[in-house]
Amino acid sequence: MKLTGPVLAIAAGSLALTASAQPQSTTLERGRQILEANCQRCHATGKDGASARPDAPPLRTIVTRYPASDLAEALAEGIVSGHPDMPEFTFEPDDIDAIIAYLDSLAGNN
């Protein structure tokens, strides 16, 4: 079957949407995995559920207080909190982008 005219344009547009959505979903998944691996022992990392530690706010509430992009510097230089038992984390730029994308998705910004 030969695709021409509007059918070809729709098919090409559909492929472009799939191609552009794939990297975003991969980035979100990577951000989710990073936060689960590093933060989930204390914080809830998803759109629902309670944190394992009552004094550790769910990450979805943190992004309602601060824009996720404002956390980029802290993620690069090391997140330090007022809790002495919270480890200091530092992340690479690609990881920071993935974390911010995932946090934005929790806030409904994606």
Backbone bond lengths (Angstrom), bond angles and torsions (degrees), N, CA, C in turn:
res aa  C-N    CA-C-N  psi(-1)  N-CA   C-N-CA  omega(-1)  CA-C   N-CA-C  phi
1 M - - - 1.441 - - 1.522 108.56 -
2 K 1.291 115.63 129.65 1.460 121.54 -179.43 1.528 109.07 -96.97
3 L 1.342 116.69 129.06 1.462 121.78 179.50 1.521 109.13 -94.90
4 T 1.328 115.75 129.09 1.460 120.14 178.97 1.514 110.16 -137.47
5 G 1.316 115.11 164.54 1.458 122.37 171.90 1.521 113.72 51.62
6 P 1.360 116.70 -131.28 1.468 121.51 -175.14 1.525 112.92 -61.16
7 V 1.329 116.29 -35.16 1.471 118.95 -179.69 1.518 109.87 -63.88
8 L 1.315 117.14 -42.84 1.456 121.72 178.29 1.527 110.67 -63.61
9 A 1.318 117.02 -42.47 1.467 120.89 179.89 1.527 110.55 -63.14
10 I 1.327 117.16 -42.26 1.473 120.66 179.21 1.520 109.85 -65.35
11 A 1.327 117.28 -43.98 1.458 120.70 179.68 1.530 110.84 -62.29
12 A 1.328 116.38 -43.35 1.465 120.19 179.56 1.520 110.65 -65.11
13 G 1.331 117.29 -42.08 1.461 121.11 178.03 1.511 111.95 -63.02
14 S 1.322 116.53 -38.76 1.460 121.13 178.76 1.524 110.74 -64.62
15 L 1.324 116.26 -42.14 1.462 119.77 177.71 1.526 110.87 -64.79
16 A 1.310 117.80 -39.41 1.463 121.15 179.38 1.517 110.53 -64.59
17 L 1.329 117.52 -41.43 1.470 120.36 178.05 1.513 110.65 -63.66
18 T 1.327 116.92 -43.11 1.458 120.08 179.25 1.517 110.50 -63.64
19 A 1.316 117.08 -42.74 1.461 120.70 -179.60 1.519 111.34 -65.43
20 S 1.332 118.09 -39.93 1.458 119.43 -178.09 1.525 111.46 -77.08
21 A 1.321 118.74 -29.59 1.464 121.71 179.23 1.520 110.85 -73.27
22 Q 1.310 117.31 -33.07 1.464 120.60 -176.91 1.525 112.65 -60.57
23 P 1.338 119.90 -50.07 1.464 118.25 179.13 1.524 112.43 -60.64
24 Q 1.343 117.98 -37.79 1.462 120.32 179.36 1.521 110.43 -64.19
25 S 1.345 117.78 -44.24 1.462 119.34 -179.08 1.526 110.34 -67.65
26 T 1.329 116.92 -34.44 1.465 120.52 176.66 1.527 109.98 -66.02
27 T 1.319 117.21 -41.27 1.466 121.48 178.31 1.518 110.66 -63.72
28 L 1.337 116.99 -45.17 1.466 120.44 178.78 1.520 111.06 -61.20
29 E 1.310 116.48 -43.39 1.466 120.46 179.81 1.527 110.56 -63.34
30 R 1.310 116.25 -41.65 1.470 120.35 178.25 1.525 110.84 -63.09
31 G 1.324 117.20 -43.42 1.462 120.82 176.83 1.515 111.76 -60.82
32 R 1.335 115.95 -43.41 1.466 120.67 178.38 1.524 110.24 -60.73
33 Q 1.311 116.95 -45.20 1.469 121.11 -179.06 1.528 111.55 -63.43
34 I 1.312 117.46 -41.24 1.468 121.07 179.55 1.525 109.95 -62.68
35 L 1.339 116.21 -46.13 1.465 119.39 -178.93 1.524 111.62 -68.22
36 E 1.319 117.27 -38.09 1.462 118.82 177.09 1.529 110.91 -63.18
37 A 1.323 116.49 -42.40 1.461 120.39 -178.12 1.528 112.44 -67.50
38 N 1.335 117.04 -33.14 1.459 120.17 -173.16 1.520 114.99 -105.10
39 C 1.322 117.97 -23.21 1.467 120.09 -169.38 1.527 114.49 -121.84
40 Q 1.322 116.56 -20.79 1.454 120.08 -170.49 1.529 114.07 -66.33
41 R 1.302 118.18 -20.97 1.472 117.97 179.25 1.531 111.73 -64.17
42 C 1.332 116.65 -18.45 1.466 120.92 177.46 1.523 112.60 -121.62
43 H 1.342 117.35 -44.73 1.466 123.28 -173.00 1.525 111.57 -100.23
44 A 1.330 116.90 144.55 1.456 120.90 166.47 1.525 106.47 -71.10
45 T 1.312 116.94 130.67 1.462 120.53 -175.18 1.520 113.29 -107.56
46 G 1.322 117.90 -2.44 1.460 120.88 -177.22 1.511 113.00 -107.08
47 K 1.331 114.81 -170.74 1.468 121.42 -178.25 1.525 112.30 -75.94
48 D 1.320 117.51 -12.24 1.457 120.44 177.20 1.526 109.18 -149.59
49 G 1.303 116.08 177.95 1.456 121.10 -179.45 1.515 112.29 95.58
50 A 1.320 113.82 157.33 1.464 121.12 -179.43 1.527 110.23 -93.28
51 S 1.304 114.92 153.51 1.464 120.46 174.91 1.520 109.38 -70.95
52 A 1.325 116.14 149.54 1.464 121.29 177.68 1.530 110.36 -63.22
53 R 1.308 116.94 -33.94 1.467 121.93 176.04 1.514 108.78 -108.26
54 P 1.314 117.54 125.63 1.464 119.97 -178.63 1.537 114.21 -59.10
55 D 1.331 117.50 -27.89 1.463 120.13 -179.50 1.532 112.97 -86.73
56 A 1.329 117.65 -0.60 1.466 121.97 178.68 1.526 108.40 -102.51
57 P 1.319 117.53 109.40 1.469 118.74 -176.99 1.527 111.63 -64.97
58 P 1.329 116.95 145.21 1.469 118.60 172.49 1.525 109.63 -58.33
59 L 1.314 116.70 143.08 1.467 119.99 -178.86 1.521 111.46 -61.14
60 R 1.325 117.96 -29.40 1.468 120.33 179.16 1.523 111.59 -64.28
61 T 1.350 118.50 -24.27 1.463 120.00 177.23 1.524 111.10 -85.30
62 I 1.312 116.87 -28.49 1.469 120.46 177.80 1.527 109.94 -62.59
63 V 1.338 116.30 -40.84 1.468 119.08 -177.97 1.522 112.37 -75.65
64 T 1.317 118.28 -6.43 1.466 119.22 171.59 1.528 109.89 -86.54
65 R 1.313 116.80 -18.61 1.469 121.40 178.73 1.515 112.84 -93.21
66 Y 1.318 115.86 -32.83 1.474 121.58 -177.39 1.525 108.39 -133.66
67 P 1.323 118.27 136.34 1.471 118.36 171.92 1.527 108.61 -61.58
68 A 1.322 116.42 136.42 1.461 120.38 -178.06 1.521 111.78 -54.80
69 S 1.338 117.54 -36.52 1.469 120.52 -179.39 1.528 111.91 -63.01
70 D 1.341 117.47 -25.94 1.468 120.51 177.80 1.528 111.67 -69.84
71 L 1.310 117.11 -15.11 1.463 121.02 -179.46 1.528 112.87 -87.42
72 A 1.321 117.87 -6.82 1.469 121.42 -174.70 1.522 112.28 -56.50
73 E 1.321 117.68 -46.70 1.469 120.10 -178.61 1.524 111.16 -63.41
74 A 1.327 116.30 -43.18 1.469 119.27 178.80 1.524 111.36 -64.06
75 L 1.327 117.09 -36.89 1.461 120.12 178.43 1.531 111.11 -66.85
76 A 1.326 117.33 -32.44 1.461 121.47 -179.75 1.523 112.23 -79.32
77 E 1.323 116.15 -39.20 1.467 120.19 -174.41 1.521 113.59 -93.92
78 G 1.307 116.13 -17.18 1.456 120.30 179.20 1.513 110.90 120.30
79 I 1.318 115.14 117.17 1.461 119.76 178.41 1.513 107.68 -76.04
80 V 1.307 114.89 124.74 1.460 121.33 177.81 1.519 106.21 -122.11
81 S 1.311 116.43 132.21 1.460 119.29 179.34 1.519 109.10 -121.51
82 G 1.304 115.62 176.64 1.450 121.30 178.21 1.521 112.82 -77.84
83 H 1.318 116.47 -1.60 1.461 120.54 -179.83 1.524 109.46 -96.61
84 P 1.321 118.03 117.30 1.463 120.25 -175.66 1.526 113.82 -65.40
85 D 1.332 118.50 -22.13 1.460 119.24 -178.63 1.531 113.22 -90.31
86 M 1.350 117.91 -0.24 1.465 120.03 176.03 1.524 108.50 -82.84
87 P 1.333 116.04 122.66 1.473 118.11 178.76 1.525 110.79 -66.31
88 E 1.326 115.50 155.44 1.460 120.64 175.71 1.522 107.79 -89.45
89 F 1.318 115.79 125.11 1.456 121.43 -179.58 1.512 109.47 -110.91
90 T 1.343 115.67 142.03 1.466 121.12 168.89 1.530 107.07 -129.31
91 F 1.310 116.14 146.75 1.454 121.25 -176.25 1.521 110.47 -131.96
92 E 1.323 115.39 154.98 1.462 122.97 176.71 1.524 109.74 -78.21
93 P 1.344 118.14 158.69 1.473 121.13 -176.92 1.532 114.41 -53.10
94 D 1.329 119.00 -43.95 1.474 120.15 179.62 1.521 111.51 -64.32
95 D 1.333 116.17 -37.50 1.464 120.38 177.48 1.528 110.54 -67.07
96 I 1.319 116.48 -39.24 1.467 121.08 178.56 1.527 109.96 -62.04
97 D 1.329 116.56 -44.34 1.469 119.91 178.09 1.528 110.73 -58.95
98 A 1.328 116.66 -42.47 1.464 120.91 -179.88 1.534 110.89 -67.20
99 I 1.323 116.99 -42.04 1.468 121.15 178.93 1.522 110.12 -62.62
100 I 1.320 117.02 -46.52 1.465 120.75 -179.29 1.531 110.94 -63.83
101 A 1.317 117.09 -40.96 1.469 120.07 177.54 1.524 110.27 -60.63
102 Y 1.331 116.98 -43.37 1.467 120.10 179.79 1.524 110.77 -66.98
103 L 1.329 117.66 -44.46 1.468 120.09 178.64 1.523 110.76 -61.41
104 D 1.337 117.13 -40.56 1.460 120.35 176.25 1.533 110.76 -60.39
105 S 1.337 116.47 -37.19 1.463 118.85 179.22 1.529 111.16 -66.50
106 L 1.326 117.40 -32.55 1.462 120.78 176.98 1.526 110.72 -67.19
107 A 1.326 115.70 -32.15 1.460 120.59 179.67 1.526 111.70 -86.16
108 G 1.336 116.36 -0.34 1.460 120.19 -179.14 1.500 113.98 79.50
109 N 1.340 117.27 21.30 1.466 121.43 -177.96 1.524 112.85 -94.72
110 N 1.316 118.35 6.97 1.480 120.56 177.96 1.493 110.19 -118.45
